[in-house]
Amino acid sequence: MQTIFVFSKCELGEAYKVADEAVLNVEQVSEVHSISGEYDLLMKCYLDDDVDIGHFVTENLQTLPGIKDTFTLIGFKAFS
């Protein structure tokens, strides 16, 4: 299982709609946080090991209505 974090910039006034769309319609999106700073949303996604991260982001997240830009980080290990 791969964990990625996708920071997203949204069109003005669209962040909550984008968050709802991502959580409801993109199965791999675990949670979405509204955040402060350069980006509007932070999406946590779990991908199967055989999924290409680049294709997933460009085809499933960057195409969501209201998304202007994304920045992706790959998680290596979760500590608890």
C-alpha positions in Angstrom: 0.0 0.0 0.0 1.3 3.5 -0.9 0.4 6.6 1.0 0.4 10.0 -0.7 -0.5 13.5 0.4 -1.8 15.8 -2.3 -1.8 19.6 -1.6 -4.4 21.3 -3.8 -5.1 24.9 -4.9 -8.7 25.5 -5.8 -10.6 28.1 -7.8 -11.8 30.9 -5.5 -14.8 29.7 -3.5 -14.6 26.1 -4.7 -12.5 24.4 -1.9 -15.4 22.8 -0.1 -17.0 21.6 -3.3 -13.7 20.0 -4.3 -13.3 18.4 -0.9 -16.8 16.9 -1.1 -16.2 15.6 -4.6 -12.9 14.0 -3.7 -14.2 12.3 -0.6 -17.4 11.0 -2.2 -16.1 10.1 -5.7 -12.4 9.1 -5.4 -12.2 5.8 -3.6 -8.5 6.2 -2.8 -9.0 9.5 -0.9 -9.0 8.7 2.8 -9.5 12.2 4.1 -9.4 15.8 3.0 -8.4 18.7 5.3 -9.0 22.4 4.7 -5.6 24.1 5.4 -4.0 27.5 5.6 -1.1 28.7 3.6 -0.2 28.4 -0.1 -2.7 25.5 -0.7 -6.4 25.1 0.1 -6.7 21.4 0.7 -4.6 18.4 1.8 -5.8 15.1 0.6 -4.5 11.8 2.1 -4.7 8.9 -0.4 -4.0 5.2 -0.1 -3.0 3.5 -3.4 -2.4 -0.1 -4.2 1.3 -0.9 -4.8 0.7 -1.4 -8.5 -0.9 2.0 -9.0 1.2 4.6 -10.8 1.1 7.7 -8.6 1.5 10.1 -11.5 -1.3 8.7 -13.5 -3.5 8.6 -10.4 -3.0 12.2 -9.5 -3.3 13.6 -13.1 -6.3 11.4 -14.0 -8.3 11.3 -10.7 -7.4 14.5 -8.7 -6.2 17.2 -11.1 -9.3 16.6 -13.2 -11.7 17.3 -10.3 -13.8 20.5 -11.1 -12.3 23.4 -9.2 -8.7 22.2 -8.9 -6.1 24.7 -10.2 -2.8 23.1 -9.0 -1.5 20.2 -7.0 1.7 19.3 -5.1 2.2 15.6 -4.2 4.3 14.1 -1.4 4.9 10.3 -1.0 4.8 8.9 2.5 7.5 6.3 3.3 6.5 5.0 6.8 3.7 5.7 9.2 4.7 5.9 12.9 2.2 5.3 15.7 
